[in-house]
Amino acid sequence: MPASPPTPAGSRERQVRHRAARLEDWIHDVRERWARRRGHAPTVVPYTGYGSTEWVRVLCRVLLSRPIAADEPSKRRRKRREQGIRGWRSFTSVPVGDVPVVIEVGGERIEVLADRGGVVDTRVPVALSPGWHRATLQTEGSEAVEAPVWIVGPDVDFGIISDVDDTVMVTALPRPLVAFWNTFVLDEHARIPTPGMAVLFERLVRTHPGSPVIYLSTGAWNVAPTLTRFLSRNLYPSGPLLLTDWGPTHDRLFRSGRAHKEENLRRLADEFPGVRWLLIGDDGQHDEELYARFAAEHPDRVAAVAIRRLSTGEAVLAGGRTKAEQHGAEVPWVSASDGSTLADQLSDIGLL
C-alpha cells in the first residue's frame, strides 16, 4: 500500500492554528454555559469611539457578569456600572460571541454581531457635528449603556497617536510581564504616569483645538476600563483606546501586536486623509521602526515623531532600545526622556 504523501509544513501549521482557535471556542462555550447556570447575565462594556461628520467607529465588548442586585445600595450600584468589569475580573469574565448588539447613535439604529471574542468594532454611517456624542449599546438581556464617541471636524488637520506602556505610563518591567502585572496586579491608582507627558498632551490639544487623541496599544481589550480611568485620573486628554484581543485566531496562534498597530495606523490615514499625525512612542519596543515605516509610506500624513527615551534600567527591562538616529524617516523626529523636554523640541519645530 503506497505511503501517504507528507503533509507540507505550512499545512500542518495552519491545522495547529485552526485547532487552537477551535479549542478556545470550545472553552468559551463551556464557560458560558457554566456562567449562565450561575445566573450571570450579558453585560455590554462600552469603549470610546471616534469618527467624522459622516460616520462613527463604535467599539464595545459583550461579557457575562454577575447581575447588579436590585437591593444593592445605590452608590455601590452606580460605582459598579461606571467601572464595568475591571482588573483580573475582566479576564475571568466570559466573552459572549456571535450575539446581536443594537447600536443607536445620531438617530440611526443598526444591529451588528459581536465577534467570537465578544468584541464589536463596527463603522456606522451617521451625520454628526464635531465634538463629543454618545452611542447607546444593548444586547438581549443587558442594560443599555452609553459609549462616548469623538467626532473629528472636516477642518481639523492635526491629530495625536500615542503608545501607552512606557510612553504615557511608566511600566519598568520585563516585557513578558507587563501585560500580566498591569492586568492582574495593579489598578489605576498604583500606575505611574510618565513625567511631563500629560502636560505635553494638554498643550498639544490646546494648541490644536478639535484634534483627535488616539491611544494605540498592544494591550488587551480587557484592560480598557482600567486604562481609561488611569488616563482620566492623570489628566490625559480623553480619546479612544485601540486595543486588541488575545488568543488564537483561525490563521494565527497568537495575535500580532505589531500587525495590530500597523493596521490601525494605515486605517487612520485612510479615514482622515486631511490629518497629519504626531506619532508618540518610546524606544523600548518597536515604535520607532513602525513609525519610520509609516512615515516612509505616508510622509504627507505625519507631522512629526516624538519618542520617549527610556532610562538605562527601563531599557534593560524592555529588552534594549532602538537607535533613533537610524530611523531614516524624512519627517521631523524628536526624542527625550520626559514630556517637558519633548514639548520644548516640538515647540522648536512649530507644533507647540
C-alpha positions in Angstrom: 0.0 0.0 0.0 1.6 3.3 -1.0 2.5 5.7 1.8 0.5 8.9 2.2 2.3 11.9 0.9 3.8 14.0 3.7 1.8 17.0 4.9 3.5 20.2 4.0 4.9 22.1 7.0 2.7 25.1 6.2 -0.4 23.0 6.1 0.5 21.4 9.5 1.0 24.9 11.0 -2.4 26.0 9.7 -4.0 22.9 11.2 -2.4 23.6 14.6 -3.7 27.2 14.5 -7.1 26.2 13.4 -7.3 23.6 16.2 -6.1 26.2 18.8 -8.9 28.5 17.7 -11.5 25.7 17.9 -10.2 24.7 21.3 -10.6 28.3 22.5 -14.2 28.4 21.1 -15.0 25.2 22.9 -13.6 26.6 26.2 -15.7 29.7 25.8 -18.8 27.6 25.2 -18.2 25.5 28.4 -17.5 28.6 30.5 -20.5 30.4 29.0 -22.9 27.6 29.9 -21.4 27.4 33.4 -21.7 31.2 34.0 -25.3 31.3 32.7 -26.2 28.4 35.1 -24.8 30.6 37.9 -27.1 33.4 36.9 -24.6 35.6 35.1 -26.2 37.9 32.5 -24.8 39.7 29.4 -23.1 43.0 30.0 -22.1 45.4 27.3 -18.7 47.1 28.2 -18.6 50.3 26.2 -15.3 51.8 24.8 -14.7 55.2 23.5 -15.1 55.5 19.7 -14.4 58.1 17.1 -15.5 59.2 13.6 -16.1 62.0 11.2 -19.2 64.1 10.5 -20.4 61.2 8.2 -19.6 58.0 10.1 -18.6 56.7 13.5 -16.5 53.8 14.7 -18.3 52.1 17.6 -16.4 49.8 20.0 -17.6 47.6 22.8 -17.4 44.1 24.2 -20.1 41.7 25.4 -19.3 39.7 28.6 -21.2 37.6 31.1 -21.1 39.1 34.6 -22.9 38.8 37.9 -26.0 41.0 37.7 -26.4 44.0 39.9 -28.9 43.2 42.6 -32.0 45.5 42.9 -31.4 45.8 46.6 -27.7 46.7 46.3 -27.0 50.2 47.7 -27.4 52.8 45.0 -23.9 54.2 45.5 -22.3 50.8 45.0 -24.5 50.0 42.0 -23.5 53.3 40.4 -19.8 52.6 41.0 -20.1 49.1 39.5 -21.8 50.5 36.4 -19.1 53.2 36.0 -16.2 50.8 36.5 -17.6 48.0 34.4 -15.6 44.7 34.7 -12.2 45.6 35.9 -8.7 44.2 36.6 -8.3 40.5 36.8 -12.1 40.0 36.8 -12.1 41.3 33.2 -10.0 38.3 32.3 -12.1 35.8 34.2 -15.4 37.2 32.8 -16.8 35.1 30.0 -17.0 36.7 26.5 -20.2 36.2 24.6 -19.6 35.8 20.9 -21.9 35.9 17.9 -24.6 37.8 19.7 -26.5 40.7 18.2 -25.8 44.2 19.6 -28.1 47.1 18.9 -26.4 50.4 18.3 -28.2 53.7 18.4 -26.3 56.9 17.5 -27.4 60.2 16.0 -30.9 59.0 15.3 -29.6 55.9 13.4 -30.2 52.3 14.7 -28.4 49.2 13.5 -27.8 45.7 14.7 -24.4 44.0 14.4 -22.9 40.7 15.6 -20.1 40.6 18.2 -17.1 38.6 17.0 -16.1 35.2 18.6 -14.4 37.1 21.4 -17.4 39.3 22.2 -15.9 42.4 20.6 -17.8 44.8 18.4 -15.8 47.1 16.2 -18.0 48.5 13.5 -18.5 51.6 11.4 -21.9 53.3 11.4 -22.9 55.8 8.7 -24.4 58.8 10.5 -24.4 62.6 10.3 -22.9 64.1 13.5 -21.5 67.5 14.4 -17.8 67.8 15.6 -17.2 67.1 19.3 -18.4 64.5 21.8 -21.5 62.4 21.2 -23.0 59.2 22.8 -23.9 55.9 21.3 -26.3 53.7 23.1 -25.5 50.0 23.1 -27.6 47.0 24.2 -27.8 43.2 23.7 -30.6 40.9 24.7 -30.8 40.6 28.5 -28.5 43.5 29.2 -29.0 47.1 30.3 -28.4 49.8 27.8 -25.1 51.6 28.2 -23.5 54.6 26.5 -20.2 54.8 24.7 -18.6 58.2 24.1 -17.5 59.0 20.6 -15.3 61.8 19.4 -16.3 63.3 16.0 -13.4 65.0 14.1 -14.4 68.1 12.2 -13.7 68.4 8.5 -11.4 71.4 9.1 -9.1 69.5 11.6 -5.7 68.9 10.1 -3.7 67.6 13.2 -4.0 64.6 15.4 -2.1 62.6 18.0 -1.5 58.8 18.0 0.3 57.6 21.1 1.5 54.3 22.6 0.6 53.6 26.2 3.2 51.4 28.1 6.4 53.3 28.8 5.0 56.3 26.9 2.2 57.7 28.9 2.8 55.4 31.9 6.0 54.1 33.4 6.0 50.3 33.2 9.6 49.5 34.2 9.0 45.7 33.9 10.4 43.0 31.7 8.2 43.0 28.6 6.9 39.4 29.1 5.5 40.5 32.5 4.0 43.9 31.5 0.6 42.6 30.5 0.3 40.2 33.5 1.4 42.9 36.0 -0.7 45.7 34.7 -3.8 43.5 34.4 -3.8 41.2 37.3 -1.8 43.1 40.0 -2.1 46.8 39.7 -5.0 49.1 39.5 -5.0 52.6 38.0 -4.1 54.2 41.4 -0.8 52.3 41.5 0.3 53.1 37.9 2.9 55.8 37.5 2.4 58.5 34.8 5.4 59.4 32.7 6.7 62.8 33.9 5.5 65.7 31.9 3.6 63.7 29.3 0.1 64.7 30.5 1.1 68.4 30.3 2.5 67.9 26.8 -0.7 66.3 25.6 -2.8 69.1 27.2 -0.7 71.7 25.5 -1.0 70.0 22.1 -4.8 69.8 22.2 -5.0 73.4 23.4 -2.7 74.5 20.5 -4.7 72.4 18.0 -8.4 72.6 19.0 -10.6 69.7 17.9 -7.6 67.4 17.3 -8.3 63.7 18.0 -6.1 61.9 20.5 -5.8 58.1 19.8 -4.1 55.8 22.3 -2.8 52.8 20.2 -1.6 49.9 22.3 -1.0 46.1 22.0 -2.8 45.6 25.3 -6.0 43.5 25.5 -9.5 45.0 25.4 -10.0 43.6 28.9 -7.8 46.4 30.4 -9.6 49.3 28.6 -11.7 50.4 31.6 -8.7 50.5 33.9 -6.5 52.3 31.3 -9.4 54.8 30.7 -9.6 55.6 34.4 -5.8 55.9 34.6 -5.7 58.4 31.8 -8.5 60.5 33.3 -7.1 60.4 36.8 -3.7 61.7 35.5 -5.3 64.4 33.3 -4.6 63.0 29.9 -7.0 64.1 27.2 -9.9 61.8 26.6 -9.7 59.7 23.5 -10.3 56.3 22.0 -8.2 53.3 23.1 -7.4 51.0 20.2 -6.5 47.7 21.9 -6.5 44.1 20.7 -7.8 40.7 21.7 -5.6 37.9 22.9 -5.6 34.3 22.0 -5.6 32.3 18.7 -7.4 33.1 15.5 -8.1 30.8 12.6 -4.9 31.9 10.9 -2.6 32.7 13.8 -1.7 31.0 17.2 -1.3 34.5 18.7 -2.5 37.8 17.6 0.4 40.1 16.4 0.7 43.3 18.4 2.9 44.8 15.6 0.3 44.0 13.0 -2.4 45.5 15.1 -0.5 48.8 15.3 0.3 48.8 11.6 -3.2 48.1 10.6 -4.7 50.9 12.7 -2.1 53.4 11.6 -3.0 52.7 8.0 -6.7 52.7 8.8 -6.5 56.1 10.5 -4.5 57.5 7.5 -7.3 56.3 5.1 -10.1 57.5 7.4 -8.7 61.0 7.9 -6.8 61.9 4.7 -6.6 65.6 5.7 -5.0 65.0 9.1 -1.2 65.0 9.8 -0.4 62.9 12.8 2.0 63.4 15.6 3.2 59.9 16.4 4.3 59.4 20.1 6.0 56.3 21.4 9.1 55.0 23.2 12.4 53.4 22.2 11.9 50.2 24.1 9.5 48.4 21.7 9.0 48.6 18.0 7.5 52.1 17.9 10.4 53.7 16.1 10.5 51.1 13.5 6.7 51.1 13.0 6.6 54.9 12.9 9.5 55.2 10.5 7.9 52.7 8.1 4.6 54.5 8.3 6.3 57.9 7.7 8.1 56.5 4.7 4.8 55.2 3.2 2.7 58.3 4.2 5.1 61.3 4.6 2.3 63.7 4.0 0.3 62.2 6.9 3.0 62.6 9.6 3.5 66.0 11.3 6.4 64.6 13.4 7.5 61.6 15.5 8.2 62.1 19.3 10.0 59.3 21.1 10.3 59.0 24.8 13.8 57.7 25.6 13.8 55.1 28.4 16.2 55.2 31.3 19.0 52.6 31.2 17.2 50.4 33.7 13.9 50.7 31.8 15.6 49.9 28.6 17.2 46.7 30.0 13.8 45.6 31.3 12.2 46.4 27.9 14.8 44.2 26.2 17.0 47.0 24.8 16.4 50.1 22.9 16.5 51.1 19.2 18.7 53.8 17.7 16.7 57.0 16.9 19.4 58.3 14.6 19.0 55.2 12.4 15.3 55.7 11.7 15.9 57.2 8.3 12.4 58.9 8.2 12.2 62.2 6.3 9.8 63.8 8.9 10.7 65.9 12.0 11.9 63.5 14.7 12.4 64.4 18.3 13.3 62.3 21.4 13.8 63.0 25.1 13.3 61.2 28.4 10.3 63.3 29.6 7.3 65.2 28.3 8.7 68.6 29.2 11.8 68.3 27.0 9.7 66.8 24.2 7.4 69.8 24.4 10.4 72.2 24.0 11.6 70.3 21.0 8.1 70.2 19.4 7.9 73.9 20.0 11.2 74.4 18.1 9.6 72.7 15.1 6.4 74.7 15.3 4.0 72.2 16.7 3.6 74.0 20.0 
